[in-house]
């Protein structure tokens, strides 16, 4: 399992115009997983000082989506967003 950022910056404010370069940079960290054919899952983990969401990306082994989903659920539980199993 690899934990990486989803984007180099937080989300733009609603209605804010993004330049083509900013739009490209927003996808920069998610492209390697797509090109490599590995499963990835974005999980919100908090907010920046301006209240905008911040996320991390979990990347797993090819064809092992189940482990990535379990890891995402574990992150959500650790943050108190999901009940403990059982």
PyMOL Python script that loads the backbone (N, CA, C, O; Angstrom):
from pymol import cmd

cmd.read_pdbstr("""\
ATOM      1  N   UNK A   1       0.848  -1.165   0.000  1.00  0.00           N
ATOM      2  CA  UNK A   1       0.000   0.000   0.000  1.00  0.00           C
ATOM      3  C   UNK A   1       0.895   1.231   0.000  1.00  0.00           C
ATOM      4  O   UNK A   1       1.877   1.311   0.738  1.00  0.00           O
ATOM      5  N   UNK A   2       0.533   2.178  -0.841  1.00  0.00           N
ATOM      6  CA  UNK A   2       1.262   3.436  -0.930  1.00  0.00           C
ATOM      7  C   UNK A   2       0.298   4.569  -0.634  1.00  0.00           C
ATOM      8  O   UNK A   2      -0.792   4.619  -1.204  1.00  0.00           O
ATOM      9  N   UNK A   3       0.682   5.474   0.245  1.00  0.00           N
ATOM     10  CA  UNK A   3      -0.130   6.623   0.602  1.00  0.00           C
ATOM     11  C   UNK A   3       0.510   7.855  -0.024  1.00  0.00           C
ATOM     12  O   UNK A   3       1.667   8.168   0.256  1.00  0.00           O
ATOM     13  N   UNK A   4      -0.238   8.549  -0.867  1.00  0.00           N
ATOM     14  CA  UNK A   4       0.280   9.727  -1.565  1.00  0.00           C
ATOM     15  C   UNK A   4      -0.735  10.858  -1.497  1.00  0.00           C
ATOM     16  O   UNK A   4      -1.899  10.622  -1.171  1.00  0.00           O
ATOM     17  N   UNK A   5      -0.314  12.085  -1.799  1.00  0.00           N
ATOM     18  CA  UNK A   5      -1.298  13.157  -1.902  1.00  0.00           C
ATOM     19  C   UNK A   5      -2.165  12.945  -3.147  1.00  0.00           C
ATOM     20  O   UNK A   5      -1.746  12.276  -4.091  1.00  0.00           O
ATOM     21  N   UNK A   6      -3.346  13.503  -3.147  1.00  0.00           N
ATOM     22  CA  UNK A   6      -4.226  13.429  -4.321  1.00  0.00           C
ATOM     23  C   UNK A   6      -3.900  14.554  -5.284  1.00  0.00           C
ATOM     24  O   UNK A   6      -3.851  14.347  -6.496  1.00  0.00           O
ATOM     25  N   UNK A   7      -3.679  15.732  -4.750  1.00  0.00           N
ATOM     26  CA  UNK A   7      -3.353  16.900  -5.565  1.00  0.00           C
ATOM     27  C   UNK A   7      -2.250  17.696  -4.875  1.00  0.00           C
ATOM     28  O   UNK A   7      -2.027  17.540  -3.675  1.00  0.00           O
ATOM     29  N   UNK A   8      -1.560  18.549  -5.635  1.00  0.00           N
ATOM     30  CA  UNK A   8      -0.505  19.365  -5.020  1.00  0.00           C
ATOM     31  C   UNK A   8      -1.049  20.534  -4.206  1.00  0.00           C
ATOM     32  O   UNK A   8      -0.314  21.126  -3.416  1.00  0.00           O
ATOM     33  N   UNK A   9      -2.314  20.873  -4.384  1.00  0.00           N
ATOM     34  CA  UNK A   9      -2.938  21.974  -3.649  1.00  0.00           C
ATOM     35  C   UNK A   9      -4.326  21.536  -3.201  1.00  0.00           C
ATOM     36  O   UNK A   9      -4.822  20.491  -3.622  1.00  0.00           O
ATOM     37  N   UNK A  10      -4.947  22.337  -2.351  1.00  0.00           N
ATOM     38  CA  UNK A  10      -6.323  22.040  -1.971  1.00  0.00           C
ATOM     39  C   UNK A  10      -7.258  22.434  -3.103  1.00  0.00           C
ATOM     40  O   UNK A  10      -6.839  23.036  -4.092  1.00  0.00           O
ATOM     41  N   UNK A  11      -8.511  22.092  -2.949  1.00  0.00           N
ATOM     42  CA  UNK A  11      -9.509  22.371  -3.975  1.00  0.00           C
ATOM     43  C   UNK A  11      -9.677  23.879  -4.161  1.00  0.00           C
ATOM     44  O   UNK A  11      -9.559  24.645  -3.204  1.00  0.00           O
ATOM     45  N   UNK A  12      -9.955  24.302  -5.401  1.00  0.00           N
ATOM     46  CA  UNK A  12     -10.237  25.725  -5.594  1.00  0.00           C
ATOM     47  C   UNK A  12     -11.608  26.066  -5.008  1.00  0.00           C
ATOM     48  O   UNK A  12     -12.482  25.204  -4.912  1.00  0.00           O
ATOM     49  N   UNK A  13     -11.782  27.289  -4.630  1.00  0.00           N
ATOM     50  CA  UNK A  13     -13.086  27.723  -4.130  1.00  0.00           C
ATOM     51  C   UNK A  13     -14.128  27.612  -5.226  1.00  0.00           C
ATOM     52  O   UNK A  13     -13.820  27.780  -6.406  1.00  0.00           O
ATOM     53  N   UNK A  14     -15.353  27.331  -4.837  1.00  0.00           N
ATOM     54  CA  UNK A  14     -16.453  27.207  -5.796  1.00  0.00           C
ATOM     55  C   UNK A  14     -16.554  28.485  -6.616  1.00  0.00           C
ATOM     56  O   UNK A  14     -16.576  29.591  -6.075  1.00  0.00           O
ATOM     57  N   UNK A  15     -16.615  28.312  -7.928  1.00  0.00           N
ATOM     58  CA  UNK A  15     -16.741  29.446  -8.830  1.00  0.00           C
ATOM     59  C   UNK A  15     -15.417  30.075  -9.233  1.00  0.00           C
ATOM     60  O   UNK A  15     -15.391  30.939 -10.109  1.00  0.00           O
ATOM     61  N   UNK A  16     -14.312  29.658  -8.609  1.00  0.00           N
ATOM     62  CA  UNK A  16     -13.007  30.216  -8.962  1.00  0.00           C
ATOM     63  C   UNK A  16     -12.549  29.637 -10.291  1.00  0.00           C
ATOM     64  O   UNK A  16     -12.689  28.439 -10.539  1.00  0.00           O
ATOM     65  N   UNK A  17     -12.008  30.484 -11.132  1.00  0.00           N
ATOM     66  CA  UNK A  17     -11.516  30.041 -12.437  1.00  0.00           C
ATOM     67  C   UNK A  17     -10.135  29.416 -12.268  1.00  0.00           C
ATOM     68  O   UNK A  17      -9.286  29.944 -11.549  1.00  0.00           O
ATOM     69  N   UNK A  18      -9.923  28.293 -12.936  1.00  0.00           N
ATOM     70  CA  UNK A  18      -8.624  27.624 -12.911  1.00  0.00           C
ATOM     71  C   UNK A  18      -7.996  27.734 -14.298  1.00  0.00           C
ATOM     72  O   UNK A  18      -8.681  27.608 -15.313  1.00  0.00           O
ATOM     73  N   UNK A  19      -6.708  27.967 -14.329  1.00  0.00           N
ATOM     74  CA  UNK A  19      -5.999  28.024 -15.601  1.00  0.00           C
ATOM     75  C   UNK A  19      -5.792  26.593 -16.104  1.00  0.00           C
ATOM     76  O   UNK A  19      -5.888  25.650 -15.318  1.00  0.00           O
ATOM     77  N   UNK A  20      -5.512  26.416 -17.395  1.00  0.00           N
ATOM     78  CA  UNK A  20      -5.224  25.061 -17.887  1.00  0.00           C
ATOM     79  C   UNK A  20      -4.074  24.386 -17.143  1.00  0.00           C
ATOM     80  O   UNK A  20      -4.105  23.176 -16.919  1.00  0.00           O
ATOM     81  N   UNK A  21      -3.060  25.164 -16.761  1.00  0.00           N
ATOM     82  CA  UNK A  21      -1.943  24.590 -16.011  1.00  0.00           C
ATOM     83  C   UNK A  21      -2.398  24.104 -14.640  1.00  0.00           C
ATOM     84  O   UNK A  21      -1.997  23.024 -14.205  1.00  0.00           O
ATOM     85  N   UNK A  22      -3.218  24.874 -13.963  1.00  0.00           N
ATOM     86  CA  UNK A  22      -3.740  24.464 -12.658  1.00  0.00           C
ATOM     87  C   UNK A  22      -4.609  23.212 -12.786  1.00  0.00           C
ATOM     88  O   UNK A  22      -4.572  22.338 -11.920  1.00  0.00           O
ATOM     89  N   UNK A  23      -5.381  23.128 -13.854  1.00  0.00           N
ATOM     90  CA  UNK A  23      -6.216  21.941 -14.071  1.00  0.00           C
ATOM     91  C   UNK A  23      -5.333  20.715 -14.309  1.00  0.00           C
ATOM     92  O   UNK A  23      -5.620  19.637 -13.789  1.00  0.00           O
ATOM     93  N   UNK A  24      -4.263  20.872 -15.090  1.00  0.00           N
ATOM     94  CA  UNK A  24      -3.321  19.775 -15.330  1.00  0.00           C
ATOM     95  C   UNK A  24      -2.656  19.349 -14.030  1.00  0.00           C
ATOM     96  O   UNK A  24      -2.559  18.157 -13.740  1.00  0.00           O
ATOM     97  N   UNK A  25      -2.200  20.319 -13.247  1.00  0.00           N
ATOM     98  CA  UNK A  25      -1.528  20.008 -11.986  1.00  0.00           C
ATOM     99  C   UNK A  25      -2.470  19.307 -11.006  1.00  0.00           C
ATOM    100  O   UNK A  25      -2.021  18.510 -10.182  1.00  0.00           O
ATOM    101  N   UNK A  26      -3.765  19.596 -11.087  1.00  0.00           N
ATOM    102  CA  UNK A  26      -4.733  18.946 -10.210  1.00  0.00           C
ATOM    103  C   UNK A  26      -4.819  17.454 -10.445  1.00  0.00           C
ATOM    104  O   UNK A  26      -5.170  16.706  -9.532  1.00  0.00           O
ATOM    105  N   UNK A  27      -4.505  17.002 -11.653  1.00  0.00           N
ATOM    106  CA  UNK A  27      -4.552  15.575 -11.988  1.00  0.00           C
ATOM    107  C   UNK A  27      -3.192  14.904 -11.917  1.00  0.00           C
ATOM    108  O   UNK A  27      -3.093  13.686 -12.059  1.00  0.00           O
ATOM    109  N   UNK A  28      -2.159  15.675 -11.701  1.00  0.00           N
ATOM    110  CA  UNK A  28      -0.788  15.173 -11.804  1.00  0.00           C
ATOM    111  C   UNK A  28      -0.504  13.959 -10.927  1.00  0.00           C
ATOM    112  O   UNK A  28       0.177  13.036 -11.375  1.00  0.00           O
ATOM    113  N   UNK A  29      -1.003  13.931  -9.694  1.00  0.00           N
ATOM    114  CA  UNK A  29      -0.681  12.842  -8.778  1.00  0.00           C
ATOM    115  C   UNK A  29      -1.558  11.601  -8.981  1.00  0.00           C
ATOM    116  O   UNK A  29      -1.226  10.524  -8.487  1.00  0.00           O
ATOM    117  N   UNK A  30      -2.660  11.742  -9.695  1.00  0.00           N
ATOM    118  CA  UNK A  30      -3.516  10.573  -9.918  1.00  0.00           C
ATOM    119  C   UNK A  30      -3.171   9.850 -11.219  1.00  0.00           C
ATOM    120  O   UNK A  30      -3.566   8.699 -11.406  1.00  0.00           O
ATOM    121  N   UNK A  31      -2.449  10.500 -12.109  1.00  0.00           N
ATOM    122  CA  UNK A  31      -2.118   9.879 -13.393  1.00  0.00           C
ATOM    123  C   UNK A  31      -1.232   8.635 -13.286  1.00  0.00           C
ATOM    124  O   UNK A  31      -1.492   7.666 -13.999  1.00  0.00           O
ATOM    125  N   UNK A  32      -0.208   8.608 -12.441  1.00  0.00           N
ATOM    126  CA  UNK A  32       0.649   7.417 -12.403  1.00  0.00           C
ATOM    127  C   UNK A  32      -0.110   6.123 -12.111  1.00  0.00           C
ATOM    128  O   UNK A  32       0.195   5.086 -12.700  1.00  0.00           O
ATOM    129  N   UNK A  33      -1.087   6.169 -11.220  1.00  0.00           N
ATOM    130  CA  UNK A  33      -1.851   4.953 -10.922  1.00  0.00           C
ATOM    131  C   UNK A  33      -2.610   4.489 -12.155  1.00  0.00           C
ATOM    132  O   UNK A  33      -2.659   3.296 -12.451  1.00  0.00           O
ATOM    133  N   UNK A  34      -3.197   5.434 -12.869  1.00  0.00           N
ATOM    134  CA  UNK A  34      -3.936   5.074 -14.077  1.00  0.00           C
ATOM    135  C   UNK A  34      -3.007   4.489 -15.134  1.00  0.00           C
ATOM    136  O   UNK A  34      -3.341   3.497 -15.782  1.00  0.00           O
ATOM    137  N   UNK A  35      -1.859   5.098 -15.304  1.00  0.00           N
ATOM    138  CA  UNK A  35      -0.915   4.612 -16.308  1.00  0.00           C
ATOM    139  C   UNK A  35      -0.339   3.247 -15.929  1.00  0.00           C
ATOM    140  O   UNK A  35      -0.080   2.414 -16.798  1.00  0.00           O
ATOM    141  N   UNK A  36      -0.140   3.024 -14.635  1.00  0.00           N
ATOM    142  CA  UNK A  36       0.419   1.751 -14.170  1.00  0.00           C
ATOM    143  C   UNK A  36      -0.648   0.663 -14.063  1.00  0.00           C
ATOM    144  O   UNK A  36      -0.315  -0.518 -13.960  1.00  0.00           O
ATOM    145  N   UNK A  37      -1.906   1.039 -14.086  1.00  0.00           N
ATOM    146  CA  UNK A  37      -2.981   0.049 -13.981  1.00  0.00           C
ATOM    147  C   UNK A  37      -3.162  -0.498 -12.581  1.00  0.00           C
ATOM    148  O   UNK A  37      -3.542  -1.655 -12.401  1.00  0.00           O
ATOM    149  N   UNK A  38      -2.887   0.342 -11.581  1.00  0.00           N
ATOM    150  CA  UNK A  38      -3.068  -0.103 -10.194  1.00  0.00           C
ATOM    151  C   UNK A  38      -4.283   0.590  -9.596  1.00  0.00           C
ATOM    152  O   UNK A  38      -4.619   1.705  -9.996  1.00  0.00           O
ATOM    153  N   UNK A  39      -4.947  -0.057  -8.640  1.00  0.00           N
ATOM    154  CA  UNK A  39      -6.121   0.562  -8.030  1.00  0.00           C
ATOM    155  C   UNK A  39      -5.732   1.696  -7.098  1.00  0.00           C
ATOM    156  O   UNK A  39      -4.728   1.626  -6.389  1.00  0.00           O
ATOM    157  N   UNK A  40      -6.546   2.742  -7.115  1.00  0.00           N
ATOM    158  CA  UNK A  40      -6.324   3.878  -6.250  1.00  0.00           C
ATOM    159  C   UNK A  40      -7.636   4.349  -5.650  1.00  0.00           C
ATOM    160  O   UNK A  40      -8.697   4.202  -6.256  1.00  0.00           O
ATOM    161  N   UNK A  41      -7.557   4.910  -4.470  1.00  0.00           N
ATOM    162  CA  UNK A  41      -8.737   5.385  -3.756  1.00  0.00           C
ATOM    163  C   UNK A  41      -8.374   6.688  -3.062  1.00  0.00           C
ATOM    164  O   UNK A  41      -7.375   6.763  -2.347  1.00  0.00           O
ATOM    165  N   UNK A  42      -9.182   7.705  -3.275  1.00  0.00           N
ATOM    166  CA  UNK A  42      -8.982   8.985  -2.614  1.00  0.00           C
ATOM    167  C   UNK A  42      -9.836   9.033  -1.355  1.00  0.00           C
ATOM    168  O   UNK A  42     -11.019   8.693  -1.382  1.00  0.00           O
ATOM    169  N   UNK A  43      -9.225   9.462  -0.247  1.00  0.00           N
ATOM    170  CA  UNK A  43      -9.924   9.522   1.036  1.00  0.00           C
ATOM    171  C   UNK A  43      -9.746  10.923   1.622  1.00  0.00           C
ATOM    172  O   UNK A  43      -8.612  11.384   1.757  1.00  0.00           O
ATOM    173  N   UNK A  44     -10.837  11.614   1.975  1.00  0.00           N
ATOM    174  CA  UNK A  44     -10.678  12.913   2.620  1.00  0.00           C
ATOM    175  C   UNK A  44     -10.148  12.725   4.043  1.00  0.00           C
ATOM    176  O   UNK A  44     -10.641  11.887   4.797  1.00  0.00           O
ATOM    177  N   UNK A  45      -9.139  13.516   4.393  1.00  0.00           N
ATOM    178  CA  UNK A  45      -8.534  13.339   5.715  1.00  0.00           C
ATOM    179  C   UNK A  45      -8.580  14.582   6.589  1.00  0.00           C
ATOM    180  O   UNK A  45      -8.217  14.524   7.764  1.00  0.00           O
ATOM    181  N   UNK A  46      -9.012  15.682   6.044  1.00  0.00           N
ATOM    182  CA  UNK A  46      -9.066  16.888   6.860  1.00  0.00           C
ATOM    183  C   UNK A  46      -9.372  18.110   6.031  1.00  0.00           C
ATOM    184  O   UNK A  46      -9.862  18.014   4.906  1.00  0.00           O
ATOM    185  N   UNK A  47      -9.075  19.266   6.605  1.00  0.00           N
ATOM    186  CA  UNK A  47      -9.317  20.544   5.941  1.00  0.00           C
ATOM    187  C   UNK A  47      -8.110  21.446   6.135  1.00  0.00           C
ATOM    188  O   UNK A  47      -7.413  21.370   7.147  1.00  0.00           O
ATOM    189  N   UNK A  48      -7.877  22.299   5.150  1.00  0.00           N
ATOM    190  CA  UNK A  48      -6.788  23.261   5.258  1.00  0.00           C
ATOM    191  C   UNK A  48      -7.243  24.451   6.121  1.00  0.00           C
ATOM    192  O   UNK A  48      -8.408  24.501   6.514  1.00  0.00           O
ATOM    193  N   UNK A  49      -6.365  25.394   6.421  1.00  0.00           N
ATOM    194  CA  UNK A  49      -6.760  26.525   7.269  1.00  0.00           C
ATOM    195  C   UNK A  49      -7.940  27.329   6.719  1.00  0.00           C
ATOM    196  O   UNK A  49      -8.654  27.982   7.481  1.00  0.00           O
ATOM    197  N   UNK A  50      -8.149  27.285   5.398  1.00  0.00           N
ATOM    198  CA  UNK A  50      -9.274  27.994   4.801  1.00  0.00           C
ATOM    199  C   UNK A  50     -10.555  27.181   4.772  1.00  0.00           C
ATOM    200  O   UNK A  50     -11.572  27.646   4.258  1.00  0.00           O
ATOM    201  N   UNK A  51     -10.520  25.963   5.322  1.00  0.00           N
ATOM    202  CA  UNK A  51     -11.705  25.118   5.366  1.00  0.00           C
ATOM    203  C   UNK A  51     -11.914  24.247   4.147  1.00  0.00           C
ATOM    204  O   UNK A  51     -12.941  23.576   4.043  1.00  0.00           O
ATOM    205  N   UNK A  52     -10.966  24.238   3.217  1.00  0.00           N
ATOM    206  CA  UNK A  52     -11.091  23.412   2.017  1.00  0.00           C
ATOM    207  C   UNK A  52     -10.608  21.987   2.296  1.00  0.00           C
ATOM    208  O   UNK A  52      -9.696  21.787   3.098  1.00  0.00           O
ATOM    209  N   UNK A  53     -11.218  20.994   1.637  1.00  0.00           N
ATOM    210  CA  UNK A  53     -10.868  19.606   1.922  1.00  0.00           C
ATOM    211  C   UNK A  53      -9.465  19.229   1.452  1.00  0.00           C
ATOM    212  O   UNK A  53      -8.969  19.731   0.444  1.00  0.00           O
ATOM    213  N   UNK A  54      -8.847  18.336   2.210  1.00  0.00           N
ATOM    214  CA  UNK A  54      -7.541  17.780   1.879  1.00  0.00           C
ATOM    215  C   UNK A  54      -7.697  16.268   1.859  1.00  0.00           C
ATOM    216  O   UNK A  54      -8.320  15.693   2.752  1.00  0.00           O
ATOM    217  N   UNK A  55      -7.137  15.626   0.848  1.00  0.00           N
ATOM    218  CA  UNK A  55      -7.276  14.184   0.747  1.00  0.00           C
ATOM    219  C   UNK A  55      -5.951  13.489   0.522  1.00  0.00           C
ATOM    220  O   UNK A  55      -4.957  14.115   0.152  1.00  0.00           O
ATOM    221  N   UNK A  56      -5.950  12.188   0.750  1.00  0.00           N
ATOM    222  CA  UNK A  56      -4.816  11.339   0.426  1.00  0.00           C
ATOM    223  C   UNK A  56      -5.302  10.262  -0.530  1.00  0.00           C
ATOM    224  O   UNK A  56      -6.495   9.974  -0.624  1.00  0.00           O
ATOM    225  N   UNK A  57      -4.359   9.684  -1.225  1.00  0.00           N
ATOM    226  CA  UNK A  57      -4.658   8.644  -2.193  1.00  0.00           C
ATOM    227  C   UNK A  57      -3.970   7.355  -1.745  1.00  0.00           C
ATOM    228  O   UNK A  57      -2.776   7.352  -1.446  1.00  0.00           O
ATOM    229  N   UNK A  58      -4.715   6.287  -1.704  1.00  0.00           N
ATOM    230  CA  UNK A  58      -4.155   4.978  -1.390  1.00  0.00           C
ATOM    231  C   UNK A  58      -3.994   4.209  -2.699  1.00  0.00           C
ATOM    232  O   UNK A  58      -4.935   4.101  -3.485  1.00  0.00           O
ATOM    233  N   UNK A  59      -2.807   3.682  -2.922  1.00  0.00           N
ATOM    234  CA  UNK A  59      -2.529   2.903  -4.129  1.00  0.00           C
ATOM    235  C   UNK A  59      -2.144   1.489  -3.725  1.00  0.00           C
ATOM    236  O   UNK A  59      -1.369   1.286  -2.790  1.00  0.00           O
ATOM    237  N   UNK A  60      -2.696   0.513  -4.443  1.00  0.00           N
ATOM    238  CA  UNK A  60      -2.422  -0.875  -4.108  1.00  0.00           C
ATOM    239  C   UNK A  60      -1.836  -1.653  -5.270  1.00  0.00           C
ATOM    240  O   UNK A  60      -1.489  -1.091  -6.309  1.00  0.00           O
ATOM    241  N   UNK A  61      -1.734  -2.947  -5.072  1.00  0.00           N
ATOM    242  CA  UNK A  61      -1.227  -3.839  -6.114  1.00  0.00           C
ATOM    243  C   UNK A  61      -2.278  -4.026  -7.199  1.00  0.00           C
ATOM    244  O   UNK A  61      -3.480  -3.924  -6.949  1.00  0.00           O
ATOM    245  N   UNK A  62      -1.807  -4.296  -8.393  1.00  0.00           N
ATOM    246  CA  UNK A  62      -2.719  -4.547  -9.514  1.00  0.00           C
ATOM    247  C   UNK A  62      -3.691  -5.664  -9.151  1.00  0.00           C
ATOM    248  O   UNK A  62      -3.299  -6.691  -8.597  1.00  0.00           O
ATOM    249  N   UNK A  63      -4.952  -5.450  -9.469  1.00  0.00           N
ATOM    250  CA  UNK A  63      -6.040  -6.417  -9.248  1.00  0.00           C
ATOM    251  C   UNK A  63      -6.319  -6.705  -7.775  1.00  0.00           C
ATOM    252  O   UNK A  63      -6.948  -7.713  -7.452  1.00  0.00           O
ATOM    253  N   UNK A  64      -5.863  -5.837  -6.884  1.00  0.00           N
ATOM    254  CA  UNK A  64      -6.112  -6.039  -5.457  1.00  0.00           C
ATOM    255  C   UNK A  64      -6.933  -4.878  -4.900  1.00  0.00           C
ATOM    256  O   UNK A  64      -6.563  -4.251  -3.907  1.00  0.00           O
ATOM    257  N   UNK A  65      -8.045  -4.611  -5.559  1.00  0.00           N
ATOM    258  CA  UNK A  65      -8.926  -3.520  -5.145  1.00  0.00           C
ATOM    259  C   UNK A  65      -9.463  -3.721  -3.733  1.00  0.00           C
ATOM    260  O   UNK A  65      -9.648  -2.752  -2.996  1.00  0.00           O
ATOM    261  N   UNK A  66      -9.713  -4.962  -3.355  1.00  0.00           N
ATOM    262  CA  UNK A  66     -10.292  -5.249  -2.041  1.00  0.00           C
ATOM    263  C   UNK A  66      -9.391  -4.724  -0.919  1.00  0.00           C
ATOM    264  O   UNK A  66      -9.889  -4.163   0.057  1.00  0.00           O
ATOM    265  N   UNK A  67      -8.086  -4.899  -1.047  1.00  0.00           N
ATOM    266  CA  UNK A  67      -7.166  -4.414  -0.016  1.00  0.00           C
ATOM    267  C   UNK A  67      -7.178  -2.892   0.048  1.00  0.00           C
ATOM    268  O   UNK A  67      -7.119  -2.314   1.133  1.00  0.00           O
ATOM    269  N   UNK A  68      -7.254  -2.244  -1.104  1.00  0.00           N
ATOM    270  CA  UNK A  68      -7.297  -0.779  -1.138  1.00  0.00           C
ATOM    271  C   UNK A  68      -8.564  -0.272  -0.447  1.00  0.00           C
ATOM    272  O   UNK A  68      -8.517   0.696   0.312  1.00  0.00           O
ATOM    273  N   UNK A  69      -9.688  -0.925  -0.710  1.00  0.00           N
ATOM    274  CA  UNK A  69     -10.944  -0.515  -0.075  1.00  0.00           C
ATOM    275  C   UNK A  69     -10.886  -0.745   1.432  1.00  0.00           C
ATOM    276  O   UNK A  69     -11.353   0.094   2.201  1.00  0.00           O
ATOM    277  N   UNK A  70     -10.318  -1.874   1.864  1.00  0.00           N
ATOM    278  CA  UNK A  70     -10.175  -2.124   3.301  1.00  0.00           C
ATOM    279  C   UNK A  70      -9.273  -1.083   3.953  1.00  0.00           C
ATOM    280  O   UNK A  70      -9.560  -0.623   5.058  1.00  0.00           O
ATOM    281  N   UNK A  71      -8.192  -0.708   3.287  1.00  0.00           N
ATOM    282  CA  UNK A  71      -7.296   0.311   3.826  1.00  0.00           C
ATOM    283  C   UNK A  71      -8.007   1.661   3.911  1.00  0.00           C
ATOM    284  O   UNK A  71      -7.830   2.397   4.882  1.00  0.00           O
ATOM    285  N   UNK A  72      -8.804   1.984   2.907  1.00  0.00           N
ATOM    286  CA  UNK A  72      -9.577   3.223   2.940  1.00  0.00           C
ATOM    287  C   UNK A  72     -10.560   3.235   4.096  1.00  0.00           C
ATOM    288  O   UNK A  72     -10.726   4.253   4.768  1.00  0.00           O
ATOM    289  N   UNK A  73     -11.207   2.108   4.323  1.00  0.00           N
ATOM    290  CA  UNK A  73     -12.135   2.004   5.457  1.00  0.00           C
ATOM    291  C   UNK A  73     -11.383   2.144   6.778  1.00  0.00           C
ATOM    292  O   UNK A  73     -11.903   2.743   7.719  1.00  0.00           O
ATOM    293  N   UNK A  74     -10.173   1.604   6.863  1.00  0.00           N
ATOM    294  CA  UNK A  74      -9.376   1.727   8.082  1.00  0.00           C
ATOM    295  C   UNK A  74      -9.008   3.194   8.343  1.00  0.00           C
ATOM    296  O   UNK A  74      -9.023   3.643   9.489  1.00  0.00           O
ATOM    297  N   UNK A  75      -8.683   3.927   7.296  1.00  0.00           N
ATOM    298  CA  UNK A  75      -8.386   5.353   7.455  1.00  0.00           C
ATOM    299  C   UNK A  75      -9.629   6.081   7.944  1.00  0.00           C
ATOM    300  O   UNK A  75      -9.556   6.902   8.858  1.00  0.00           O
ATOM    301  N   UNK A  76     -10.772   5.777   7.331  1.00  0.00           N
ATOM    302  CA  UNK A  76     -12.030   6.414   7.739  1.00  0.00           C
ATOM    303  C   UNK A  76     -12.354   6.096   9.209  1.00  0.00           C
ATOM    304  O   UNK A  76     -12.790   6.975   9.953  1.00  0.00           O
ATOM    305  N   UNK A  77     -12.139   4.841   9.624  1.00  0.00           N
ATOM    306  CA  UNK A  77     -12.378   4.472  11.027  1.00  0.00           C
ATOM    307  C   UNK A  77     -11.429   5.222  11.956  1.00  0.00           C
ATOM    308  O   UNK A  77     -11.842   5.707  13.009  1.00  0.00           O
ATOM    309  N   UNK A  78     -10.152   5.318  11.565  1.00  0.00           N
ATOM    310  CA  UNK A  78      -9.162   6.013  12.388  1.00  0.00           C
ATOM    311  C   UNK A  78      -9.521   7.489  12.562  1.00  0.00           C
ATOM    312  O   UNK A  78      -9.195   8.096  13.581  1.00  0.00           O
ATOM    313  N   UNK A  79     -10.186   8.054  11.573  1.00  0.00           N
ATOM    314  CA  UNK A  79     -10.607   9.457  11.644  1.00  0.00           C
ATOM    315  C   UNK A  79     -11.961   9.616  12.311  1.00  0.00           C
ATOM    316  O   UNK A  79     -12.455  10.734  12.457  1.00  0.00           O
ATOM    317  N   UNK A  80     -12.568   8.500  12.720  1.00  0.00           N
ATOM    318  CA  UNK A  80     -13.848   8.549  13.414  1.00  0.00           C
ATOM    319  C   UNK A  80     -15.036   8.726  12.493  1.00  0.00           C
ATOM    320  O   UNK A  80     -16.101   9.144  12.947  1.00  0.00           O
ATOM    321  N   UNK A  81     -14.888   8.422  11.214  1.00  0.00           N
ATOM    322  CA  UNK A  81     -15.993   8.604  10.262  1.00  0.00           C
ATOM    323  C   UNK A  81     -16.767   7.330  10.003  1.00  0.00           C
ATOM    324  O   UNK A  81     -17.863   7.377   9.444  1.00  0.00           O
ATOM    325  N   UNK A  82     -16.223   6.199  10.394  1.00  0.00           N
ATOM    326  CA  UNK A  82     -16.911   4.916  10.229  1.00  0.00           C
ATOM    327  C   UNK A  82     -16.913   4.213  11.579  1.00  0.00           C
ATOM    328  O   UNK A  82     -15.959   4.337  12.347  1.00  0.00           O
ATOM    329  N   UNK A  83     -17.983   3.475  11.872  1.00  0.00           N
ATOM    330  CA  UNK A  83     -17.988   2.708  13.127  1.00  0.00           C
ATOM    331  C   UNK A  83     -16.998   1.560  13.052  1.00  0.00           C
ATOM    332  O   UNK A  83     -16.658   1.093  11.965  1.00  0.00           O
ATOM    333  N   UNK A  84     -16.542   1.112  14.198  1.00  0.00           N
ATOM    334  CA  UNK A  84     -15.658  -0.048  14.230  1.00  0.00           C
ATOM    335  C   UNK A  84     -16.446  -1.271  13.810  1.00  0.00           C
ATOM    336  O   UNK A  84     -17.635  -1.371  14.110  1.00  0.00           O
ATOM    337  N   UNK A  85     -15.792  -2.223  13.105  1.00  0.00           N
ATOM    338  CA  UNK A  85     -16.505  -3.423  12.682  1.00  0.00           C
ATOM    339  C   UNK A  85     -16.896  -4.281  13.887  1.00  0.00           C
ATOM    340  O   UNK A  85     -16.222  -4.288  14.917  1.00  0.00           O
ATOM    341  N   UNK A  86     -18.004  -5.000  13.720  1.00  0.00           N
ATOM    342  CA  UNK A  86     -18.422  -5.942  14.731  1.00  0.00           C
ATOM    343  C   UNK A  86     -19.255  -5.402  15.747  1.00  0.00           C
ATOM    344  O   UNK A  86     -19.666  -6.123  16.656  1.00  0.00           O
TER     345      UNK A  86
END
""", "prot")
cmd.dss("prot")
cmd.show_as("cartoon", "prot")
cmd.util.cbc("prot")
cmd.orient("prot")
